């Protein structure tokens, strides 16, 4: 049986999509997530894509809206 190595989480707001990836079974409160923020225009087209912090698996999914994206 295949066991996925990663899990994904999505948070879709009006003009922002947060996409998080972590290891299987990692809690949303653990600092083991890689989080991407995609900003959309009024038509739903992406205008920017940025990663939280250093873009590594060091972020907390529960904190996604308050993180710094570069």
C-alpha positions in Angstrom: 0.0 0.0 0.0 1.3 3.5 -0.9 1.6 6.0 1.9 2.0 9.6 0.8 5.1 11.4 2.2 3.4 14.8 2.2 0.1 16.4 3.1 -1.3 19.6 1.7 -3.6 22.2 3.2 -5.5 25.0 1.4 -7.1 28.2 2.7 -8.9 30.1 -0.1 -10.0 33.6 0.8 -11.5 36.2 -1.6 -8.3 37.2 -3.4 -5.7 35.1 -1.6 -4.9 31.4 -1.6 -2.6 29.9 1.0 -1.0 26.5 0.1 0.8 24.5 2.8 2.8 21.3 2.5 4.3 19.2 5.3 5.2 15.7 6.1 2.3 13.2 6.6 0.8 13.6 10.1 2.4 16.9 11.0 0.1 19.0 13.1 -0.9 22.5 11.8 0.7 23.9 15.0 4.1 22.5 14.2 6.9 24.5 12.6 7.3 22.0 9.8 5.3 23.6 7.0 6.3 25.1 3.7 3.6 27.8 2.9 2.9 29.7 -0.3 0.7 32.7 -0.7 -0.9 33.3 -4.1 -2.6 36.7 -4.6 -5.4 36.9 -7.2 -6.8 39.8 -9.1 -10.5 40.5 -9.4 -10.9 38.0 -12.2 -9.2 35.2 -10.2 -5.9 35.4 -12.1 -2.7 35.0 -10.0 -0.8 38.3 -9.7 2.0 37.1 -7.3 3.2 34.0 -5.6 5.5 34.2 -2.5 6.8 31.9 0.1 6.7 32.4 3.9 10.0 33.1 5.5 12.9 31.2 3.8 10.6 28.9 1.7 11.6 25.9 3.7 9.6 23.5 5.9 10.0 25.8 9.0 6.6 27.6 9.2 3.4 27.0 11.3 0.3 26.5 9.2 -1.9 28.0 11.9 0.0 31.3 11.6 -0.2 31.6 7.8 -2.1 34.9 7.6 0.4 36.7 9.9 3.6 35.4 8.3 6.0 37.5 6.1 6.1 36.4 2.5 8.9 37.2 0.2 
